[in-house]
Amino acid sequence: MFSLLNVFRIVAFLEGVSYILLLGIASPLKWFFDEPKYVKLLGMPHGLLFIAYVVLAVIIGSKLKWTNKTLGAVLLASIIPFGTFFVDKKYLKHSS
């Protein structure tokens, strides 16, 4: 059975992958080759994963009694490419 922490780790991973695909593949295709369909295709799932990440981060932060600084770092990581992978390694892996 999945714990809330494991669900958060999965969401964090998927959010990170979707962000990298959006920034690294879909956006360049849109701007350099006038091909916006990939941004449309990846944009909504990424947005939903981002919202889920933020909500779950707040819930998990409360359960794990993170300081405001830690919660801020976890939330900031969601807007930095590869940031969610760093969060998983630094804050989540040892908590499971």
TORMIKOL-902080 format. One record per residue: residue in one letter; x, y, z of N, C-alpha, C in turn. Coordinates in steps of 0.02 Angstrom, whole numbers, plus 50000, padded with zeros to 5 digits. Each point is the difference from the previous one (the first is absolute). Example, Ala and Ser with C-alpha at 12.3 -4.5 7.8 and 13.67 -1.06 7.14 Angstrom:
2
a506604971650390499555005950000500455006050000/s499825005349964500425005950003499615005550037/
***
This chain:
96
m500424994150000499585005950000500445006250000/f499775005149965500385006249995499875004650059/s500535002550029499935005150052499975006749964/l499785005150037499975006749972500695002449977/l500514998050038500685001949981500204996949933/n499824993749990500164996749936499615003249942/v499385001950013499615003549948500345006649983/f500235003650051500355006349988500644998949960/r500364994850016500624998549962499854998649927/i499464996549987499814998549931499785006449964/v499595004050033499795006449970500605004549988/a500475000250047500605004249991500404997749940/f500074993549992500374997349943499655001849934/l499354998849997499625001549939499995007449985/e499945004150052500015007349990500685002249972/g500534997250026500675001649975500104997949928/v499774994049983500074997649931499585004349953/s499385001550020499575004049956500295007049990/y500315002850051500305006749995500604999949952/i500414994950005500584999449956499774999049928/l499494995849989499744999149932499705006449973/l499645003650043499705006349978500525005249982/l500515000850043500525005049987500504997849947/g500174993650001500544997649957499794997849931/i499374998049992499794997549935499425004149972/a499465000550038499395003149974500095007549986/s500315003650045500095007349989500465001549942/p500584996749994500415001249940499644998349935/l499614994650000499624998349940499505005549983/k499695002950052499525005349988500345006349972/w500545002050031500315006449982500454999649938/f500344994549990500464999649943499694996949938/f499494995750009499714996649943499255001349993/d499755004950038499295001949997499544993950007/e500154995950049499624993850013499735000150072/p499445003550011499755000850069499624994150029/k499864994849960499584994650025500314996250059/y500664999850004500324996350055499955003850066/v500015006649996499905004150060499294999050025/k499524999949955499304998850019499924993150029/l500344995149970499954993150023500294999050070/l500575003250013500354999150065499805005150052/g499735005649979499855005550046499504998350055/m499444997149981499484998450050500234994750049/p500294994449977500244995150050500535002950046/h500455004149973500515003150042499675004750051/g499525003949979499665004550046499654996350056/l499674994649984499664996050052500514996850047/l500554997549973500534997150042500325005350044/f500085006049974500285005550040499555001650059/i499365000649987499525001450054500004994450051/a499994993849977500024994250046500645000150041/y500565001849969500645000350035499975005150056/v499755005949986499975005350050499554998050058/v499414997449984499534998050053500304994450043/l500274995049966500304994450038500615002250040/a500395004649974500585002550037499795003350065/v499465003849998499765003250061499754994750050/i499634995149975499744994750045500584996050029/i500464997849958500574996050023500445004150047/g500105006449983500405004350043499715000650070/s499355000250004499675000350065500094993550038/k499924994449966500074993450032500724998750023/l500495002249960500704998850016500305005750042/k499595005050015500215005750041500605003649970/w499955001449935500525003849966499995007250025/t500585003050002500045007250016499745003949939/n499875006350010499795004249944500545000349946/k500624999950021500565000149953500004993749956/t499894994250031499984993849962499414999949953/l499425001950025499405000249957500115004849942/g500305005750014500155004949947500464997149948/a500514996350022500474996949953499654994749957/v499564996150031499634994849963499535003349949/l499675005450019499565003449954500395003649944/l500555003050018500425003349950500274995049948/a500134994050022500274994849956499524998449943/s499355001350010499524998449948500045004649940/i500345005750006500075004549943500705000149971/i500444995850027500684999549976500074993249965/p500235000049937500094993649966500454995350041/f499804993850005500334994850039499945001050075/g499655005250022499935001450072499634994650038/t499494997149970499624994950036500414993750012/f500484998749955500434994250010500475001150059/f500235006250007500425001850058499604999350065/v499385002349999499574999550059499914992750021/d499884995849950499914992950016500624997150034/k500575001649974500624997350028500155003050069/k499915006650008500205003350062499494999350056/y499355000749984499505000450053499534994050005/l499914996349946499484994950001500254992950005/k500564998549968500244993149999500124997150069/h500305003950043500164997550067499395000250047/s499455003149977499405000450042499544994049991/s500104996149945499544994449989500114994150045/
***
